[in-house]
Amino acid sequence: MSTEQSSEFVSRVEARSIRVGVVGLGYVGLPLAVEFASNGFDVTGFEVSAEKAASVNAGESYIQDVPAGEVRRLADAGRLRATTDFGELAEIDAIVVCVPTPLNKTKEPDISFILTAAERIRAAMRPGQLIVLESTTYPGTTDEVLLPMLAASGLELDRDFFLAFSPERVDPGNEHFQTRNITKVVGGVSEASTDAAAALYGAVVESVHRVTSARVAETAKLLENTFRAVNIGLVNEIAQLCHQLGIDSWEVINAARTKPFGFMAFYPGPGIGGHCIPLDPHYLSWKARLHGFEAKFIGLAEEVNSRMPQHVINLVTEGLNRHRKAVNGSRLLVLGVAYKRDIDDVRESPALSIIGKLVDLGADVTYHDPHVPVLRLEDDHGRSAGSSRVVTLESVELTDSALGAADCVVVVTDHGSVDYGRVLRLAGLVVDTRNITSGLLTPELAAKVVRL
Ligand code: SAJ
């Protein structure tokens, strides 16, 4: 039921008299802050990084999808500013929290960034504020954790403040789907909170999808990304099965996708990377375990996906063996180390585990990635026990000699800027984990290639 307060809040949104605060100006927060400012709101970004705050105030952008010119225009117009003083949250009417939610070393949720943000909000709270959490998290975080923390201020839900969850759906590098044209799911811990949050986002996105609770919104986000992890796991298992049967899994998938309904193509790869797909499902399975429920699909997908780097090592071993060579002492050139094509992000990239394993097997490993000039391998990147060496590599130039000298070239990430026909011509052996060479193969070249 709407309250008098939520009606008043909605009116202020419509009048653009709401001051918006975005906590965390990363790949989610900065585009969102710019979107609100571009739609007539007065926006303050709250950052723990003085450097990021200074960049925004100087009209600069450090996020690939946010044009610096847009930041400069809004900063110059006084619509967008950033601060590290969280006490200024007291002056904000709508606070949107966009902080990281990683996993800890034992792959359990780490919501410490959310808790720190919530504590800072509690300390500055006053009547008339809406707080929205966007960070991907387990079902119940908003109503079980955030609500009590904020209520400890002495302020009362619906009377003094509103609280909702609305999952971020930013897809870095996606030129078609940007903040404005991606439907925003919104779920409040009360109906009045849903009203307030739906009004806020309704001012900047084309479509808002209201749900009846914050938990539904939290779980919807986790389903979205668990769906991907499970289906990627399925095709990775199919690929290993096809390899055993001598069947081309890529041809199988491309045939299946001709079905105009009831099928969605996913493709095998060297494993899954990024800050969403490998991590988000663990938030759901962790919560399930607390309730004595085992989320079997999530566990199985993790098992299959996390073993793909070893499968790649097996393919390299298989290929070298054809040339009577061992991995130990062989010169291996890895092409592409970012977690997916045409980006520079190496978080959770399977390349880290593949290179770590090859180094531990005694191979002489170099890599080429036009987007990643330096790569640092920590201990836990698939390294064998005791290999405490932290290895730092620099991307090598993809020269004819580098390609010719390699005993094996391993395509881990298929960046668009690489000429794979040249790689095939100059390399003696290619392990292709992305099917990027299939359209280039003559019978002679095909003899050089081992495909996933
Ligand atoms: N991958 C495969 N096979 C596939 C698809 C992906 O092996 O068929 C691998 C990629 O190489 C990568 C990892 O999985 O290592 C994740 O790839 P992704 O395409 O899911 O890309 P992300 O991690 O950037 O996921 C983001 C997510 N966006 C948000 O969480 C807001 C995801 O929900 C999007 O669906 C995805 O982008 C997208 O579609 O681009």
Boltz pocket constraint, residues with backbone or C-beta under 6 A from the ligand:
constraints:
  - pocket:
      binder: B
      contacts: [[A, 168], [A, 169], [A, 170], [A, 171], [A, 172], [A, 224], [A, 225], [A, 228], [A, 232], [A, 265], [A, 266], [A, 267], [A, 268], [A, 269], [A, 270], [A, 271], [A, 272], [A, 273], [A, 274], [A, 275], [A, 276], [A, 277], [A, 339], [A, 340]]
      max_distance: 6.0
